[in-house]
């Protein structure tokens, strides 16, 4: 069904269940969180703004972003059967919220915009943008992040949680493209967390 907010804001928990389809006709604003268990959501080039965006359960879920944006304080994919058609869409996580990507291989752009974030799941992300300057990004142990373009502000620290290995951005150049990983230097050896630039 086509869904229109008409400038309104919902204050309660938004639960999405069932085999139906939702196509946004304008921007969706929720002051609480979204719990999505099954069904199809087409952001349709609009924006969703909420607290936690939580994808749970084993029901089939299809997310189409188009040129849309999801603004959330936490992104959690802990279920299964999710298909993401990211198109040129962006997922923006603010505050200190985690990005639990669930090992999806089709994320377009993920922005981590707070002071500290943790990334888990072995995800494939076309563009990973880290800001602001001075933030700390922690990668869950054992996960592999495949990133085409990594953008960051000078002073960002990247670390692996289990062994407290810290990765520091070594240079002020902001792009890592096509396998060049010389701009990250590890402060000690060991550990299994990995970031790859595809």
C-alpha positions in Angstrom: 0.0 0.0 0.0 1.1 3.6 -0.5 1.8 5.2 2.9 1.6 9.0 3.6 2.6 10.7 6.8 1.4 14.2 5.7 3.9 15.8 7.9 2.9 14.0 11.0 5.1 12.2 13.6 4.4 8.9 15.2 5.5 8.6 18.9 4.9 4.9 19.5 6.7 1.7 18.4 6.2 0.9 14.8 5.8 -2.8 14.1 5.8 -4.1 10.5 4.5 -7.7 10.0 2.9 -9.6 7.2 3.4 -10.3 3.6 2.2 -6.9 2.3 4.1 -4.0 0.8 4.6 -0.5 2.1 5.7 2.3 -0.4 6.5 5.6 1.3 4.9 8.6 -0.4 6.7 11.2 1.9 9.2 11.2 4.8 8.5 9.0 7.8 9.3 10.3 11.3 9.1 8.1 14.4 10.3 9.2 17.8 10.5 5.6 19.0 11.8 2.6 17.1 10.8 0.4 14.2 10.5 -3.4 14.7 10.3 -5.1 11.3 9.6 -8.8 11.2 8.3 -9.5 7.6 7.0 -7.8 4.5 8.3 -5.3 1.9 9.3 -1.7 2.5 10.1 0.6 -0.4 11.6 3.9 0.9 10.9 5.3 -2.5 13.6 7.9 -2.3 12.2 9.4 0.9 13.6 9.4 4.4 12.9 7.4 7.5 13.9 8.9 10.8 13.6 6.8 14.0 15.4 5.5 17.1 16.5 1.9 16.6 15.7 0.3 13.2 15.4 -3.3 14.1 15.0 -6.2 11.6 14.1 -9.4 13.5 12.6 -12.8 12.9 12.7 -15.3 10.1 10.0 -13.8 8.0 10.9 -12.7 4.4 11.8 -9.0 4.4 12.6 -6.9 1.3 14.0 -3.3 1.7 14.3 -1.1 -1.3 16.0 2.3 -0.6 16.1 4.0 -4.0 17.7 7.3 -3.4 16.3 7.3 0.2 17.9 7.7 3.6 17.3 5.9 6.9 18.4 8.0 9.9 18.5 5.9 13.1 20.4 5.7 16.4 20.9 1.9 16.1 20.8 -0.4 13.0 20.2 -4.0 14.1 19.7 -6.9 11.7 19.4 -9.9 14.0 16.9 -12.0 12.0 17.1 -13.7 8.6 15.6 -13.6 5.1 16.4 -10.0 4.4 17.0 -8.7 0.9 18.4 -5.2 0.6 18.2 -3.3 -2.7 20.2 -0.3 -1.6 20.3 1.5 -5.0 21.9 4.9 -4.1 20.4 4.9 -0.6 22.2 5.8 2.7 21.9 4.4 6.2 23.0 7.0 8.8 23.6 5.9 12.4 24.0 8.7 15.0 25.0 8.9 18.6 26.9 5.8 19.7 24.6 3.3 18.1 25.8 0.0 16.8 25.6 -1.1 13.2 24.7 -4.8 13.3 24.7 -5.5 9.6 23.8 -9.1 9.6 26.4 -10.0 6.9 24.4 -8.4 4.1 26.4 -7.9 0.9 24.4 -5.2 -0.8 24.7 -2.1 1.4 25.3 1.1 -0.7 26.5 3.7 1.8 26.6 3.5 5.6 27.5 6.7 7.6 28.5 6.4 11.2 28.0 10.0 12.5 28.5 9.8 16.3 31.5 9.7 18.7 31.8 5.9 18.9 30.2 3.0 17.0 30.6 -0.8 16.8 30.2 -2.7 13.5 29.4 -6.4 13.6 28.5 -9.0 10.9 30.7 -9.6 7.8 29.1 -6.9 5.6 29.8 -5.6 2.1 29.4 -1.8 1.9 30.0 0.2 -1.2 30.9 3.4 0.8 31.6 3.5 4.6 31.7 7.1 5.9 33.2 7.7 9.3 32.7 11.1 11.0 33.2 13.3 13.0 36.9 13.7 13.7 38.0 11.9 16.8 35.4 9.1 16.8 36.2 5.6 17.7 35.0 2.7 15.5 35.1 -0.8 16.9 34.9 -3.9 14.6 33.6 -7.1 16.1 36.2 -9.8 16.3 36.2 -12.4 13.5 34.1 -10.2 11.1 35.3 -9.1 7.7 34.1 -5.7 6.4 34.3 -5.4 2.6 34.3 -1.8 1.6 34.8 -0.2 -1.8 35.3 3.3 -0.6 36.3 4.3 3.0 35.9 8.0 3.9 36.9 9.4 7.3 37.8 12.5 9.1 41.4 12.9 10.4 41.7 11.6 13.9 39.3 8.6 13.6 40.5 5.5 15.4 39.5 2.0 14.3 39.9 -0.9 16.7 39.0 -4.6 17.1 37.1 -5.3 20.3 38.3 -8.7 21.4 42.0 -8.1 21.6 41.9 -4.3 21.8 43.9 -3.8 18.6 43.7 -0.2 17.5 43.8 0.9 13.9 44.6 4.5 13.4 44.0 6.5 10.2 47.5 7.4 9.3 47.1 10.0 6.6 44.6 12.8 5.9 43.7 11.4 2.5 40.1 10.4 2.7 39.6 7.8 0.1 40.8 4.2 0.0 39.9 2.6 -3.3 40.8 -0.6 -5.2 42.7 -2.5 -2.7 44.9 0.3 -1.3 45.0 -0.3 2.5 48.3 1.5 3.3 46.4 4.3 5.1 45.5 2.1 8.1 48.3 1.1 10.4 47.8 -1.5 13.2 49.3 -0.7 16.6 50.0 -4.4 17.5 49.9 -7.8 15.9 47.4 -10.6 16.3 43.6 -10.8 16.3 41.1 -11.8 13.7 39.0 -8.7 12.9 39.6 -7.5 9.4 38.6 -4.7 7.1 39.1 -5.2 3.4 38.9 -2.6 0.7 37.5 -4.4 -2.3 
